Amino acid sequence: MKLCEPSCQAGPFPPRCVRDQNGNHVIQKIIECLPTPRILHLVDSFLTCVVQLSSHPFGCRVIQRILEHCQDARRRAVVMDDILKVRIECCDDQGHCETPEGGSKGVSLPCRCG
């Protein structure tokens, strides 16, 4: 059954789709339905903004699906390394994260994905 095949042919999705409730759902389903070799271009398009997406209400779900369904160990490692690196750099021993401005609402980093 080729339920999600046509969607994958459209190429990488604009980053705004990840931040949209409906577009985000479509991207999650593509990651869930297609085998890893068919979605590597999609996963690669998000590797430059893992931290930004992981702290977004909808983007974090895409990162979660990548970690759950992507069978490429190197790409999963890149995602986890980026997230852990920010936690180590921005958080104190008790796990309190601080922004560069000194606040403690979360981490705000620029996204290089567009």
One Martini backbone bead per residue (centre of mass of N, CA, C, O) as a GRO file, in nm:
protein
  114
    1MET     BB    1   0.095   0.036   0.024
    2LYS     BB    2   0.078   0.399  -0.091
    3LEU     BB    3  -0.011   0.630   0.114
    4CYS     BB    4   0.266   0.838   0.131
    5GLU     BB    5   0.429   0.867  -0.134
    6PRO     BB    6   0.342   1.143  -0.270
    7SER     BB    7   0.443   1.329  -0.039
    8CYS     BB    8   0.753   1.268  -0.074
    9GLN     BB    9   0.789   1.397  -0.369
   10ALA     BB   10   0.791   1.712  -0.277
   11GLY     BB   11   1.001   1.730  -0.074
   12PRO     BB   12   1.105   1.954   0.121
   13PHE     BB   13   0.987   2.117   0.384
   14PRO     BB   14   0.892   2.385   0.513
   15PRO     BB   15   0.941   2.503   0.827
   16ARG     BB   16   0.644   2.606   0.866
   17CYS     BB   17   0.511   2.322   0.869
   18VAL     BB   18   0.619   2.240   1.152
   19ARG     BB   19   0.462   2.498   1.295
   20ASP     BB   20   0.209   2.359   1.193
   21GLN     BB   21  -0.046   2.167   1.281
   22ASN     BB   22  -0.101   2.025   1.001
   23GLY     BB   23   0.183   1.997   0.878
   24ASN     BB   24   0.297   1.837   1.114
   25HIS     BB   25   0.120   1.587   1.081
   26VAL     BB   26   0.222   1.507   0.803
   27ILE     BB   27   0.519   1.470   0.878
   28GLN     BB   28   0.477   1.252   1.089
   29LYS     BB   29   0.345   1.042   0.895
   30ILE     BB   30   0.583   1.013   0.707
   31ILE     BB   31   0.782   0.911   0.920
   32GLU     BB   32   0.603   0.663   1.002
   33CYS     BB   33   0.542   0.525   0.704
   34LEU     BB   34   0.825   0.548   0.601
   35PRO     BB   35   1.113   0.450   0.515
   36THR     BB   36   1.411   0.574   0.584
   37PRO     BB   37   1.528   0.610   0.289
   38ARG     BB   38   1.271   0.805   0.209
   39ILE     BB   39   1.342   1.038   0.462
   40LEU     BB   40   1.631   1.162   0.472
   41HIS     BB   41   1.583   1.443   0.344
   42LEU     BB   42   1.394   1.534   0.569
   43VAL     BB   43   1.575   1.495   0.812
   44ASP     BB   44   1.810   1.674   0.708
   45SER     BB   45   1.638   1.945   0.709
   46PHE     BB   46   1.636   1.932   1.049
   47LEU     BB   47   1.943   1.924   1.158
   48THR     BB   48   1.985   2.254   1.179
   49CYS     BB   49   1.706   2.270   1.400
   50VAL     BB   50   1.665   2.097   1.661
   51VAL     BB   51   1.643   2.292   1.902
   52GLN     BB   52   1.416   2.470   1.799
   53LEU     BB   53   1.210   2.237   1.754
   54SER     BB   54   1.223   2.108   2.048
   55SER     BB   55   1.092   2.401   2.164
   56HIS     BB   56   0.837   2.340   2.001
   57PRO     BB   57   0.512   2.236   2.014
   58PHE     BB   58   0.539   2.091   1.719
   59GLY     BB   59   0.842   2.027   1.656
   60CYS     BB   60   0.885   1.812   1.882
   61ARG     BB   61   0.725   1.587   1.731
   62VAL     BB   62   0.921   1.548   1.499
   63ILE     BB   63   1.165   1.473   1.669
   64GLN     BB   64   1.031   1.232   1.800
   65ARG     BB   65   0.981   1.070   1.536
   66ILE     BB   66   1.272   1.046   1.454
   67LEU     BB   67   1.360   0.885   1.709
   68GLU     BB   68   1.148   0.648   1.663
   69HIS     BB   69   1.181   0.589   1.319
   70CYS     BB   70   1.471   0.631   1.265
   71GLN     BB   71   1.732   0.399   1.154
   72ASP     BB   72   1.955   0.617   1.167
   73ALA     BB   73   2.204   0.648   1.390
   74ARG     BB   74   2.346   0.911   1.309
   75ARG     BB   75   2.096   1.098   1.310
   76ARG     BB   76   2.009   1.044   1.599
   77ALA     BB   77   2.274   1.144   1.725
   78VAL     BB   78   2.254   1.436   1.631
   79VAL     BB   79   1.998   1.506   1.781
   80MET     BB   80   2.094   1.434   2.069
   81ASP     BB   81   2.351   1.607   2.078
   82ASP     BB   82   2.212   1.883   2.047
   83ILE     BB   83   2.034   1.865   2.297
   84LEU     BB   84   2.256   1.800   2.510
   85LYS     BB   85   2.440   2.042   2.460
   86VAL     BB   86   2.239   2.259   2.555
   87ARG     BB   87   2.196   2.153   2.836
   88ILE     BB   88   2.489   2.179   2.929
   89GLU     BB   89   2.529   2.491   2.857
   90CYS     BB   90   2.234   2.606   3.002
   91CYS     BB   91   2.266   2.427   3.262
   92ASP     BB   92   2.258   2.345   3.571
   93ASP     BB   93   2.281   2.105   3.818
   94GLN     BB   94   1.948   2.129   3.857
   95GLY     BB   95   1.821   2.198   3.550
   96HIS     BB   96   1.845   2.506   3.501
   97CYS     BB   97   1.753   2.714   3.248
   98GLU     BB   98   1.919   2.967   3.047
   99THR     BB   99   1.924   3.254   2.898
  100PRO     BB  100   2.120   3.503   2.772
  101GLU     BB  101   1.930   3.719   2.944
  102GLY     BB  102   1.865   3.543   3.231
  103GLY     BB  103   1.642   3.368   3.197
  104SER     BB  104   1.398   3.072   3.272
  105LYS     BB  105   1.206   2.978   3.008
  106GLY     BB  106   1.446   2.898   2.809
  107VAL     BB  107   1.559   2.818   2.490
  108SER     BB  108   1.702   3.065   2.250
  109LEU     BB  109   1.765   2.982   1.919
  110PRO     BB  110   1.877   2.994   1.617
  111CYS     BB  111   1.753   2.914   1.300
  112ARG     BB  112   1.895   2.749   0.995
  113CYS     BB  113   1.615   2.654   0.822
  114GLY     BB  114   1.458   2.949   0.727
   0.00000   0.00000   0.00000
